[in-house]
Amino acid sequence: MPLLVLAVLLFVTNPAQTPEPDALARGRAALAALTARQFASIEARFTDEMKAAMPPGRLEFTWTMLLAQAGAHKSCAPDSRVVAIADKQMVITACEFERAQVDVQFAFDTQGRIAGMRLRPPATAPAPVAPYSPPAYADPAAYNEQEVKIGTADWPLPATLTMPAGDKSYPAVVLVHGSGPNDRDETVGGNKPFKDLAVGLASRGIAVLRYDKRSKVHGPRLAALTSLTVKEEVLDDVSEALAWVSAHPSIDPRRIFVLGHSLGGMLVPRIVSANGTVAGAIVLAGAARPIEVALVEQSRYIAMLDGTISPEEQQQIDVMEKASAAIKGLGARDASGGGLIAGAPPSYWLDLRGYDAPTAAARLTTRLLVLQGERDYQVTMAEFERWKRALGGRREVTFRSYPALNHLFIAGTGRSTPQEYLQPSHVAEEVIRDIAAWIRPQ
């Protein structure tokens, strides 16, 4: 499932030139159009690079996702500031939302076209994110980390191999991200759940490979693919990562596992089917309902956190319901069509149509470990129960759920909220312990 975070980054730069004097007025006009939901008028002023990176429909989806997390837009500061970056003029305006403050940033080229856009927490936020510190269960003396590259020549990806110290042949796990342009640590706010998993498992004698997702490293190129599916977004790079790990001299090729979180968990059956050398797979909060259904239900859940749904929140839900209906209405003739629905082209949604992860997993003979946080609102306990119904009773499948954990497998209390993701913490040690114990006897 998508992780709803405040930062949405896109920026294209070129060599420096003279500042553009009209940038302030252009920025205020673009901001007014954005808050009035006049997305087409903004998209009409995009540079070619921006059009490739943010095709029609993505801006509306991005804004709606921001509102779903930050709450209704309330006001923007009367004054904006202009910062020259290379030949661009970036206009930055502080805006107030119901649950957060956000800097809305538009960058203009020398012709007055929109060459970049950012929606991000203010640089002067009162509580900056603290630097990452390893969890207590990590033993830095027990492992070392090496920066490597995986992927094809066309789609290279920076990666990190966390290897147990010593000269043995170790089991290994490849980590597969959830939705969105995730980095190798799956960073959300002050949390880095994939880094926690890597150092925690490596401290227990299990090598871990994690990598920046293709949509983060090659976002504009990937967005330009009109036939984009999860194969190009996820599956191809997982196969490359598994092949890289298999060839490593200190990794036992008979004990290579894949761990998928959220969308990655949903795709575990497809990953295992495409890679016959996988010894087993771990599903962390594996989605079991269609993404278009989850988008609507997540929006409604967030809107109801305060007990009521405001008109602005209902408008956001309406946008999601409209997108969901459009996805359900797609036909084979739309597969090569342009435009985006909920941030992805028709080909993406058609590729996932009819795919039911628990049912697909029931056709596998591979060992599986299925884990779920009971406070997770993005992938719910109802979905976990679907995995259990499809796979329950099979000796090669193990299930665990954790009452205090959220979608990131971090402990908390009460109802889980998007803001909870921004508070620095660590993946619960019991999750690390259960994964390590399941892998070692295999």
N, C-alpha and C positions, 0 to 999 in steps of 0.2 A: 504494500500500500504506500501511497505517497506520504512522506513525512512533511508536515506543514510547518515550515520554518520561515522566518522573516526575510532572510537574505535571498534575493534573486538577482544574480549578477550577469551582466552582459555588457562588454565594453570593447570597442575596436579603436585602436590608436594608430597614428601616422606621424611623420616628422613634424617638429614644432614650427609654428608660424605666428603671425601677429594676432592678438586677442580680437574676438568678434564683439563689437560694441552693442549689437542688438540681442545678444544672447539672453540677457535678463528678461526682456519682454517676451521672447520666444519661449523661454522656460516657464514663465507664468501662464502663458497661453496653453502650453502643452499640459501643464498641471491642471488647469481648469477643465480641459477636455477630458483628462483622465478621471477626475472626480465626478464628472458628469456622465461617465461611461460612454464617451464619444470615441470609441476605440478606432473606428475606421478613419477618422480625421487625423489621428496620431499616426497610424500605420501608413497613411498616404505621404507622410513626410519622412519616412525611413529611408536611409541609404540602401543601396543594393545589398551590402553586407548585413545590415539589420533585417532586411526582408528575408534573407536566407536563414538567419539565425532565429527570427521570430516571425514565422509566417502568420497569415490571417487566422485569428482565433486564439493564438497563444497569449496575446496581451490580455484579452478578456479573462482567460483562464487564470493567468498569473495574478491579476488584480482580485479576482474572486477568491483565490486561495489566500491571498493576504488578508482580505476582509474576514474570511472564515477563522483565521487565527487571531488577528489583531482586533477584531470587532469593527463596528461601524466607524466610518470616517467622520470625524467631528469638525476639525478645522485645520488650516495651515497657517504658519507664521506669515505676517504681512511682508516681511523682508526675506529675500533670498540672497545667497552669496554665489559668486561666480569664481570658479577655479580653472586656470588654464592648464590643460594636460596635453602635451604635444601640440597638435594643431586644432585641438578641440577645446570648446568652452563648456565646462560642466556647470550647470545651474543646480544648486542644492537648496532644497526647501524643507524645513522641519515641519512635519505634519503630525497631528494628534489623532489617534484612533481610540476606540473605547477601552482597549486593553493594552495598548503599547504606543510608543512614539517611533516614528519611522522617518528617515530622511529619503525624500523622493528626489532622484537625481536624473536629469536629462543632459546629454552631451550633444552639442551641435558642431557640425563641420563649418568650414568657411563659406559654404553656400547656404547655411541655415537649415540644413537637413539634420534629422535626428540620427546620430551615429552611435549612440549608446544610451543605456538606461539602467538605473539601479534602484532597488527598493530594499533598504537595509536599516538596521538599528543605527541611531545617531552615533557619530564618532565620539561625542562627548557624553555617552551614556554613563550614569553614575556608578554602575557596577560592571566594569569591564570583565570579560571572561578571563579567568585565571589560567596561567600556563598549565598544560597537562602534567600531572604527576602520576606515576604508576600506582596501581592499587596495592593494598597491603599484601595481597596474595601473590604478587609478582616477585620473583627473586632475580634481580639483575645479574647476579653472578652465574645464574643457571642457563643463560641464553645470550646470543649476540644477534644483532640485526644488520642486514646487508641490503643496500639499495640496488635493485636490479631492474631490468626491462623485460616485459613480456609482450605478446601480441604479434601481429604480422607487420611487415614493412609498411603497409598502408595505414595501419592503425596501432602504432606502438603505444604502450602504456607504462608509465613508471610504476614500480612495485616495491614492496619490502618483503624480504624473507626473514622471518624470525626463527632462528635455528637453535635448538638446545646445544649447550656446550658439551664437547666431547667428540669422540671419533666413532660413534656407533652408527648403525643404520636405523633411522627414525621413521615412525609414521608421520604423515603430513595431512594438513587440512587446507583446502582452498576456500576462501571466504567469498560469498556472492551477495552483493548489495541488494537493498530494497529499491523502490522507485526513485527517480530523480538523478541529477548529476552528482552522485556521491564521490567523495574522495576515498582513499584506501582505508581510512579509519572510520568511515561512515559518520563523520563529524556532524553533530547536531548541537548547536549552542556550545556549552562547555563540556560536552560528552563525546567520547570517542569509543563507542562500543566495540568496534573491530580491533582497535589497538588493545583494549582490555582483553579481548579473547586471545589475541596473538601472544601477549606477554604472559597471560595466565596459563595458557596451554603449553607454551614453550618452557615455562618453569616446571612443567610436569612431564617433560620429555617428548613433546609433540611439536613438530615443525609446523609453521603457519605461513602461507603466502597470501598477501592481500595487495590489491592494486587499485589505482584510480580508475573509475568507471569511464567507459568510452564517451558517454555523454558529458562528462566533465572535461576530459582532455580534448576531445574533437567535437564539441557541441555544435558549432555552426555547420560543419560538414555532415554530421549525423542528421541534423534537423532538415538539411536540404534533400534527404532521400525521400522521394515520394512513395516508395514501397517499403518504408521502415516497418520492421516487426521486432519482436523480442529476440529473434535470431541475431540481428545486427546490433541491437542494444545490449544484449546480455550473453546469449548462448555461445556465439563464436569466440568471445574472449575467455569464457570459462574453459572451453576446449583447449585454447592456447595455454592457459594457466596450468591445466592438468598435464598437458604434454611437457611443459617446462619443468614441473615438479618431478614428473616421472623420470626425466633424464638426469636429475641431480644425483651425484655420486653418494651423498650421505642420506638419501631418502629411500626407504624400502618401497619399490614400485607395487608391491602386493598389498600395501597398507596406506593407500591414498584415499582420502575422504573429501567430500564436498559439504560445506555448510552454507545454507541459503537462508537469508533473513527477509521476511515479508514477501515482496515480489520474488526475491531469490528463492525463498522457501516454496512458494507456489510453483516455481519452475523446476524444482528438484526432480520430479518424474521425467521431464524432458531432458534435463541434464544427464541423468543416469542412463536413460535410453540411448543417448547419443555418444556416451563415453563408457565403453564396456569395461574399462580397467578400474572403475570406481569400486572400492571395497565396501563402501557404505555411505550414507548421507544423513546429515542432521538438518532438520526443519525447525527453524526458529520463527515462531509466529507466522507460519505459512498461510497465506491468504487462500480461502476456500470459497469466496463469493466473487462474482464478477466485479472488476474494478469500477465499472460505471455504477453499480449498485452501491458499492462502498463509498464512493464520492458523495452520493446523496445522503447516505446514512451518517457519515462522519460530519457533514455540514449540519445536519439536524442535531446531532449529539452536541457539537460545540455550541450551537445557538442556544440549546436548552440548559447549558451549565448554570446559568443564573435563574433558571426556572421559567423564563418567558422567551418568546421569540419576537423580536422587534420587527418593524416593517423592513428595515435594512437587512436584517438577518433573513427574513423570509424572501427578500429579493435574491440573496445569495443562494438560498435553497432552490429557488425557482430556476436560476441559471444552471445549477447542477442537474436539476430534473430535466431541463430542456436538453442539456448535453447528453444525459443518459438516454433520453428518448431518441435522440439523433443517432446514437451509437446502436441502439436496438433496431433502428429502422434501416441500417445499412444493408445493402445487398451486394452480390458478387460483382455487379457492374460498377460499384463504387471503389473497387480495390485499387485502381490506378488513378483515382480522382485526387484533385488537389484540395487545399484547405486543411484545417485542423479541427478536431472535436476534442475538447478537454485536453488540449495541448499535444495531441498526437494525430497522425493522418489516418484515414479510413483503413488503410492496410494493416495498421497496428491492431485496431479493434477486431477486424475480421479474422486476423491470425489467432486471436484468443477466443473467438466465438466457439462455444461448445466445449471448451477445454475445462475440465473439472479435475483439479489437482488430486484430491483424495481418490477419486475413481481411477485416474491414471496411475497413481501410486499402488493401487491394489493389483495392478498387472505386473509389478516388479517383484523380483525375488531377492533384491538387495536388502541388506540390513538397514533399518531406519530408526532414528531417534527423533521423536517429535516433541518439542518443548513449547510451552505457552505461558505467558504472563496473564494472571487472572484479572488484572486491572487494565488490560490492553483494550482501548476503545477502537483502535484502527483495525486490528485483527482480533475478533472477539472469541469468547469462550464457546459461542455457538459454532464458530468455524472449527475450533479445536475438536468439538464433539463430532463434527462431520468427519474429520480425520480418524477419530476413534471408531466410528461406525463402519467406515470403509476398511479399516485395517485391524480393528480390535480382534484379539484372540490369536493373532499370528505371532509365533515365537520369535521371529526375526525383527519384530517391531516393538519399540519401547516408548512409552508415553510418560511425560512429566509435566505438571503444571505447578505454578508458584503463586500463592495468594497475594503476595505484596508487590509483584513485579508488573511493570508497564510494558509498552511496546519495545522499549530499548533494553528490556530485562534488567532494569534498575528499580530498586525498591522505593516505595512511597506509601502514602496513606490517602484514604478517601478516593474520590473519583479522579481519574487521570485527566490531565489537561494539556494542551499544547505548551503552556508556559512551563510545565514541569520539565520538559525536555531541555530547557535553557539553563537549568540549575546543575552545575557540575557535580558528577557523582561517578560511580563505576558499575559495570555489570556485576550482579551478585555473585559472590564466590561459589554458592551452591550450584550455579549454572556451569561455571568452569569445572568444578569438581565432578558433576554428573557427566559432562561431555568427555572429560579425560578418562573417567572410570569406564565409560561405554567403549571408548576407542581401544584402550590398552588390551583388553582380553580378546579382541577380534582376531 
